Amino acid sequence: MGSKFKMRGSDETWYEVLGLRENSTPQDIVRAYRRKAKETHPDKAGGCKETFQKLSEAYEILSNRGKREAYHNTLRARRYEDREGQELFY
């Protein structure tokens, strides 16, 4: 599946996949996952296998305290790198 902490070919974060903010509680994560899983499950009419897999991967990372912390560190590093690459004008 590739790196669990970097979404392949997308700038979208795992939080955005679930429709959440980064400061969401574990309960928020569970609720958002269950709601979206019902909507996107491939066995349901209109469901999509790829979308459901992406959703499941997001939930796997964000619902695990250690993986979520590592993911936050990855996001911070990526944002820092993005800022370092930009010229600042004063």
C-alpha positions in Angstrom: 0.0 0.0 0.0 3.0 2.4 0.1 3.8 4.7 2.9 1.0 4.9 5.4 1.9 8.5 6.2 1.9 10.0 2.8 -1.1 9.8 0.5 0.0 8.8 -2.9 -0.6 11.4 -5.6 -2.6 13.7 -3.4 -2.1 16.7 -1.1 -5.2 15.7 0.8 -4.6 14.8 4.4 -6.1 11.8 6.2 -8.1 14.3 8.2 -9.6 15.7 5.0 -10.5 12.2 3.9 -12.6 11.9 7.0 -13.9 15.5 6.9 -12.2 16.4 10.2 -9.8 18.9 11.7 -6.4 18.0 13.0 -7.6 18.6 16.6 -10.4 16.1 16.4 -11.0 13.8 19.3 -10.8 10.0 19.0 -14.6 9.9 19.3 -14.9 12.4 16.4 -12.7 10.1 14.3 -14.8 7.0 15.0 -18.1 8.9 14.2 -16.7 10.3 11.0 -15.4 7.0 9.9 -18.6 5.1 10.6 -20.7 7.8 8.8 -18.5 7.8 5.7 -18.1 4.1 5.7 -21.9 3.7 5.4 -21.9 6.0 2.5 -18.9 4.6 0.6 -19.0 0.9 1.3 -18.6 -1.0 -2.0 -21.5 -3.4 -1.2 -23.9 -0.4 -1.0 -25.5 1.2 -4.1 -23.2 4.0 -5.1 -20.3 2.8 -3.0 -16.8 2.9 -4.3 -14.0 0.4 -3.5 -11.2 2.9 -3.9 -12.9 5.6 -1.8 -13.7 3.0 0.9 -10.1 1.8 1.0 -8.8 5.3 1.3 -11.2 6.0 4.1 -10.2 2.8 5.9 -6.5 3.7 5.6 -7.2 7.1 7.1 -9.1 5.5 10.0 -6.3 3.0 10.6 -3.8 5.7 11.0 -5.9 8.3 12.9 -7.5 5.8 15.3 -4.2 4.5 16.5 -2.5 6.9 19.0 1.1 6.0 17.9 0.4 6.1 14.2 -1.5 9.4 14.6 1.4 10.9 16.4 3.9 9.8 13.7 1.5 11.1 11.1 1.4 14.5 12.8 5.2 14.6 12.8 5.2 13.8 9.1 2.7 16.6 8.4 4.7 19.1 10.5 7.9 18.1 8.6 6.1 18.5 5.2 4.8 21.9 6.1 8.2 23.0 7.3 9.8 21.8 4.1 7.1 23.6 2.1 7.9 26.9 3.9 11.7 26.5 3.5 11.3 26.2 -0.2 9.4 29.5 -0.5 11.1 32.9 -0.6 9.8 35.4 1.9 9.4 39.0 0.9 9.2 41.7 3.6 
